[in-house]
């Protein structure tokens, strides 16, 4: 599957908004190029295509961060996500990966980090 201009623009926008570093953006763009070279099969019509992570402040309910990543880049995205939320590194990622492979959609993770006062939600859309 060829990387779309939209996917590349989202990565560039995340860099410009300082949600990710230029180095992380370069790795995501490289992952898109590698995906293009491997000619991954096209997703089924209506199949989920995005992983969305939303972090909100528990006390105020205000959004702290929202990141949307193409499912094809989930492995790279999870590594980047662990940079912003180290507690994700403690989670069993095999269950999340199984949800992707099975075609599941909707909210797959809902965690409240009481120490930092953050509510972390992960969706497959």
trRosetta pair geometry for C-beta under 8 A, 3 or more apart (Angstrom, degrees):
i j d omega theta_ij theta_ji phi_ij phi_ji
1 35 6.8 -30 64 148 83 109
1 36 7.6 -91 87 -101 43 56
1 39 7.7 114 -9 -158 41 39
1 40 5.2 -45 10 73 91 93
1 41 7.4 11 -39 108 98 18
1 42 5.5 123 -87 -97 106 61
1 43 7.5 14 -76 -12 155 77
1 72 6.8 -134 67 -83 128 153
2 36 5.5 47 -122 -122 55 102
3 7 5.1 -114 -168 73 85 134
3 8 6.0 86 144 -49 119 97
3 32 3.9 53 -91 180 146 115
3 33 7.2 -46 -9 -66 141 43
3 35 6.7 104 -60 72 95 115
3 36 5.7 -68 -10 -58 91 114
4 7 4.7 104 57 1 79 97
4 8 7.2 -149 96 1 46 85
5 8 5.7 -58 -151 42 36 109
5 9 6.0 37 152 -22 70 109
6 9 5.7 -56 -143 38 28 111
6 10 6.4 33 155 -24 63 103
7 10 5.9 -51 -151 29 30 112
7 11 6.9 28 152 -16 61 103
7 32 6.2 154 124 -116 128 136
7 70 5.3 0 -125 -40 120 139
8 11 5.8 -55 -156 34 34 111
8 12 6.5 31 150 -15 66 107
8 29 6.6 61 -130 -117 86 95
8 32 6.7 180 -81 117 82 174
9 12 5.5 -55 -146 40 35 111
9 13 6.1 39 153 -23 67 105
10 13 5.6 -52 -146 36 30 113
10 14 6.5 34 153 -22 63 102
10 68 6.7 -81 -166 82 141 98
11 14 5.7 -52 -151 32 32 111
11 15 6.7 33 149 -18 63 102
11 20 7.8 -50 -159 57 69 141
11 25 5.2 131 166 -148 97 88
11 28 4.9 -169 -128 102 131 133
11 29 5.8 165 120 -63 159 84
11 32 7.7 -114 -25 -26 153 138
12 15 5.6 -52 -153 33 35 113
12 16 6.4 31 151 -16 67 106
12 25 6.9 93 -92 -164 40 136
13 16 5.6 -54 -144 39 34 109
13 17 6.1 22 158 -9 68 110
14 17 6.0 -61 -141 47 28 103
14 19 4.3 -80 -162 63 81 116
14 20 4.8 31 137 17 113 106
14 25 6.6 172 82 -94 99 105
14 67 7.0 57 -121 -130 130 93
15 18 7.5 26 176 -77 33 33
15 19 7.7 -76 -59 47 20 75
15 20 6.0 -52 -83 75 59 86
15 21 7.4 15 -127 146 82 17
15 22 5.7 72 -149 -95 122 58
15 24 7.9 178 -92 72 88 87
15 25 4.1 -8 -69 -59 120 157
19 65 6.8 134 -137 -146 104 107
19 67 6.3 163 166 -94 135 101
20 24 4.1 -115 177 90 109 131
20 25 5.4 136 104 -54 118 81
20 28 7.5 43 130 -13 164 135
20 80 6.1 -9 -120 -167 121 134
21 24 4.7 99 52 7 77 100
21 25 6.9 -137 97 -3 42 87
22 25 5.5 -54 -148 38 33 115
22 26 6.3 38 152 -24 66 103
23 26 5.6 -50 -148 32 31 113
23 27 6.7 32 151 -18 62 102
24 27 5.7 -52 -152 34 34 112
24 28 6.6 34 150 -18 65 103
24 80 5.2 101 -159 -118 126 118
24 83 7.4 -117 -94 34 140 162
25 28 5.6 -53 -149 35 34 111
25 29 6.3 33 153 -16 67 105
26 29 5.7 -53 -146 39 32 110
26 30 6.2 35 152 -21 65 105
27 30 5.5 -52 -146 37 32 113
27 31 6.4 37 152 -23 64 102
27 76 6.1 -178 134 -156 104 125
27 80 7.8 172 79 -67 127 114
28 31 5.5 -50 -149 33 33 114
28 32 6.7 38 149 -21 63 99
28 69 8.0 -115 -134 -136 128 103
28 73 6.0 44 -147 -161 87 147
28 76 5.8 156 -100 129 66 141
28 77 7.5 62 -109 -74 110 74
28 80 7.4 -7 -63 -41 110 151
29 32 5.5 -47 -153 31 36 115
29 33 6.7 37 148 -18 64 102
30 33 5.5 -52 -151 35 36 112
30 34 6.3 36 150 -19 67 104
31 34 5.5 -51 -145 37 34 112
31 35 6.3 40 152 -23 64 103
31 73 5.2 102 115 -123 137 96
31 75 7.9 -170 -142 70 140 94
31 76 4.6 -93 -62 -29 163 155
32 35 5.6 -53 -149 33 31 114
32 36 6.6 35 150 -23 63 102
32 70 7.9 76 -98 48 98 144
32 72 7.8 84 -110 104 63 122
32 73 6.9 -26 -67 -75 74 122
33 36 5.6 -50 -153 30 34 115
33 37 6.6 33 150 -20 64 104
34 37 5.6 -53 -151 34 35 113
34 38 6.6 26 154 -15 67 107
35 38 6.0 -61 -149 38 32 105
35 40 5.7 -35 -169 -4 86 125
35 72 5.2 68 -136 161 155 127
35 73 7.4 -83 -41 -71 144 76
36 39 7.6 24 173 -69 36 49
40 72 6.5 161 65 -130 163 119
43 47 4.0 -136 167 71 109 132
43 48 7.8 -114 -170 68 148 39
43 49 6.1 -163 39 -90 165 88
43 71 7.7 79 -80 61 142 134
44 47 4.2 102 59 -39 79 121
44 103 7.4 -10 43 -116 127 129
47 103 5.8 -83 -136 -134 92 99
48 71 6.4 104 118 -57 88 146
48 100 7.6 -118 83 -136 126 62
48 103 6.7 153 13 -162 98 53
48 104 7.3 -18 -4 89 146 40
48 105 4.4 173 -70 -93 122 100
48 124 4.5 31 178 155 159 97
48 125 5.8 139 -145 95 95 15
49 70 6.5 -38 163 -143 81 73
49 71 5.7 -130 -168 4 32 111
49 125 7.2 -44 52 98 64 65
50 68 5.3 -9 -172 -171 126 97
50 69 6.8 138 -160 70 71 38
50 70 6.3 -56 -104 -107 63 37
50 71 6.3 -107 -75 -37 12 83
50 124 7.3 155 84 -159 52 46
50 125 4.6 -19 65 64 103 94
51 68 7.3 158 81 -156 47 48
51 69 4.8 -20 62 64 98 93
51 70 7.8 17 17 101 83 11
51 71 5.8 118 -29 -92 91 64
51 74 5.5 102 -21 -106 149 95
51 77 6.2 143 70 107 135 156
51 100 7.7 -31 -76 -95 113 115
51 122 6.8 -12 -173 -170 93 96
51 123 7.3 154 -160 81 45 52
51 124 6.1 -23 -102 -103 65 65
51 125 7.9 167 -89 21 17 77
52 66 6.9 -4 -173 -171 97 89
52 67 7.1 168 -152 87 51 48
52 68 4.8 -12 -103 -104 84 78
52 69 7.7 175 -81 20 38 66
52 122 7.2 159 83 -156 50 48
52 123 4.5 -11 59 60 100 103
52 124 7.9 -180 19 -83 77 18
52 125 5.8 24 -6 -1 118 122
53 65 7.5 -3 111 114 95 100
53 66 7.2 172 88 -149 55 43
53 67 4.8 0 54 55 99 95
53 68 8.0 -166 23 -74 62 37
53 69 7.7 21 -1 2 100 107
53 81 6.0 142 -41 -124 170 127
53 85 8.0 -145 173 7 140 142
53 120 7.0 -15 -169 -165 94 90
53 121 7.3 160 -154 84 47 51
53 122 5.3 -13 -102 -104 75 77
53 123 7.9 -169 -73 23 32 71
54 63 6.9 -67 -165 -132 95 100
54 65 7.5 177 -150 94 37 58
54 66 4.9 2 -110 -109 76 86
54 120 7.5 156 83 -153 51 43
54 121 4.7 -10 59 60 97 99
54 122 7.9 -175 21 -78 68 33
54 123 7.4 28 -2 -2 106 109
55 63 7.4 97 81 -164 54 62
55 64 4.6 -59 109 66 99 106
55 65 4.5 21 44 50 112 90
55 66 7.5 -154 26 -68 65 48
55 84 8.0 -136 -21 137 154 120
55 85 7.0 -171 -86 -74 138 130
55 118 5.5 -12 -168 -170 100 117
55 119 7.1 151 -156 76 48 51
55 120 5.3 -10 -103 -101 80 72
55 121 7.9 -174 -75 24 37 67
56 61 6.1 -6 168 -164 127 37
56 62 6.5 167 -157 85 83 29
56 63 5.4 -51 -102 -101 82 45
56 64 6.1 164 -116 3 22 86
56 118 7.1 143 73 -157 37 64
56 119 4.7 -18 62 58 90 105
56 121 7.8 15 4 4 102 106
57 60 4.6 19 95 44 125 94
57 61 6.7 -44 75 9 78 14
57 62 5.0 10 32 54 116 80
57 63 7.9 -84 4 -24 81 4
57 64 5.6 111 -44 -49 81 109
57 117 6.2 15 -158 131 72 102
57 118 6.7 -47 -105 -104 41 61
57 119 7.6 -2 80 14 6 90
58 61 7.8 12 -171 -68 18 49
58 112 6.3 75 -94 -151 129 107
58 114 7.7 4 -12 -112 169 51
58 117 4.7 -126 33 -173 108 69
58 118 6.5 -117 -26 -72 93 9
58 119 5.3 122 -81 -35 78 97
59 117 5.7 -9 -17 -172 99 128
63 66 6.0 -22 -170 -33 128 105
64 118 6.6 -60 24 -125 153 107
65 84 6.9 -120 114 170 173 145
67 77 7.7 167 136 -161 125 109
67 81 7.1 -166 72 -95 150 94
67 84 8.0 140 -24 38 147 161
69 73 5.4 -114 174 82 103 107
69 74 6.6 129 114 -94 123 51
69 77 3.8 84 179 -112 168 151
70 73 5.0 73 69 13 87 103
71 74 5.5 -4 -162 -43 50 111
71 100 6.0 159 -158 -148 114 115
71 124 7.2 52 -93 -144 118 96
73 76 4.9 -51 -176 50 85 111
73 77 5.2 92 121 -31 88 105
74 77 5.3 -61 -138 43 30 115
74 78 6.0 35 163 -27 68 102
74 97 7.4 149 122 -107 139 77
74 100 6.1 -64 -38 -98 173 161
75 78 6.1 -52 -150 28 25 109
75 79 7.0 23 152 -15 58 104
76 79 5.8 -58 -159 35 35 111
76 80 6.5 29 149 -14 68 107
77 80 5.6 -56 -147 40 35 109
77 81 6.0 39 152 -23 69 106
78 81 5.3 -49 -142 37 33 116
78 82 6.4 41 154 -26 63 100
78 88 7.3 -152 -164 144 79 131
78 93 6.3 76 -169 -133 153 135
78 96 7.8 139 -102 99 133 145
79 82 5.8 -48 -153 27 31 114
79 83 7.2 40 145 -25 58 97
80 83 5.5 -45 -164 20 41 118
80 84 7.2 24 148 -6 67 102
81 84 6.0 -62 -155 42 39 102
81 85 6.0 -24 166 38 76 102
81 88 5.6 -36 126 73 102 170
82 85 6.8 -78 -126 71 27 64
82 86 6.3 56 180 -116 69 41
82 88 5.0 -127 -98 78 67 109
82 89 4.6 80 -146 -63 118 91
83 86 7.8 10 -143 -72 13 69
85 88 4.7 73 100 -17 102 109
85 118 7.9 -142 -120 113 112 153
85 120 6.3 98 -146 -106 158 146
86 89 5.6 -33 -174 11 57 117
87 90 5.7 -45 -168 25 54 113
87 91 7.6 65 139 -32 67 95
87 111 7.7 -165 120 133 128 147
87 113 5.9 165 22 -103 167 128
87 120 7.9 -178 79 -1 120 157
88 91 5.4 -42 -163 12 50 119
88 120 7.6 -139 -73 167 98 160
91 96 7.4 51 132 -23 124 126
91 109 7.4 10 -150 -128 155 139
91 111 8.0 -105 -86 -54 127 155
92 95 5.2 62 106 1 104 107
92 96 7.8 159 104 -5 61 87
93 96 5.3 -54 -157 39 54 114
93 97 6.0 53 147 -21 79 104
94 97 5.6 -54 -144 40 34 111
94 98 6.2 40 153 -24 66 104
95 98 5.6 -50 -147 33 31 114
95 99 6.7 36 151 -22 62 101
96 99 5.6 -50 -155 29 34 114
96 100 6.9 37 148 -19 64 100
96 108 6.2 114 -124 130 76 135
96 109 6.8 -13 -95 -46 112 120
96 122 7.1 -17 -128 116 124 151
97 100 5.6 -47 -154 30 38 114
97 101 6.4 33 152 -16 67 106
98 101 5.8 -57 -145 40 33 109
98 102 6.1 28 158 -19 67 111
99 102 6.0 -61 -144 38 27 108
99 104 4.3 -69 -167 52 80 136
99 108 4.9 101 159 -132 171 144
99 124 6.3 -168 135 -22 111 147
100 104 7.4 -66 -63 45 19 90
100 124 6.5 -172 -96 -112 65 140
104 108 6.6 97 117 -89 129 118
104 124 6.0 88 101 57 76 147
105 123 8.0 29 -176 177 64 80
105 124 4.9 -121 -124 99 50 95
105 125 6.3 85 -158 -110 104 28
106 123 6.5 -82 164 -146 23 86
106 124 6.7 -1 37 55 35 80
107 110 5.9 33 164 -54 127 106
107 121 6.0 -48 -137 -169 111 106
107 122 7.2 113 -156 77 63 47
107 123 5.2 -43 -93 -96 54 81
108 122 5.5 -52 64 97 88 96
108 123 6.8 142 9 -117 81 27
108 124 5.8 45 -21 -10 126 101
109 120 7.0 -26 125 120 110 93
109 121 6.6 162 91 -154 71 37
109 122 3.8 31 43 34 110 109
110 119 7.8 -9 -168 -175 73 91
110 120 7.8 168 -149 89 29 57
110 121 5.3 9 -107 -110 69 82
110 122 8.0 -132 -57 27 46 66
111 119 7.5 165 89 -157 47 48
111 120 4.8 -11 64 62 95 100
111 121 7.8 -178 26 -75 62 43
112 118 7.4 173 -155 92 51 44
112 119 5.2 -19 -105 -105 77 73
112 120 7.7 179 -86 21 27 71
113 116 4.6 5 119 43 121 99
113 117 7.2 -36 93 25 80 17
113 118 4.5 6 51 58 111 89
113 119 7.7 -154 22 -73 72 27
113 120 6.5 49 -16 -9 106 110
114 117 7.1 27 -162 -77 33 45
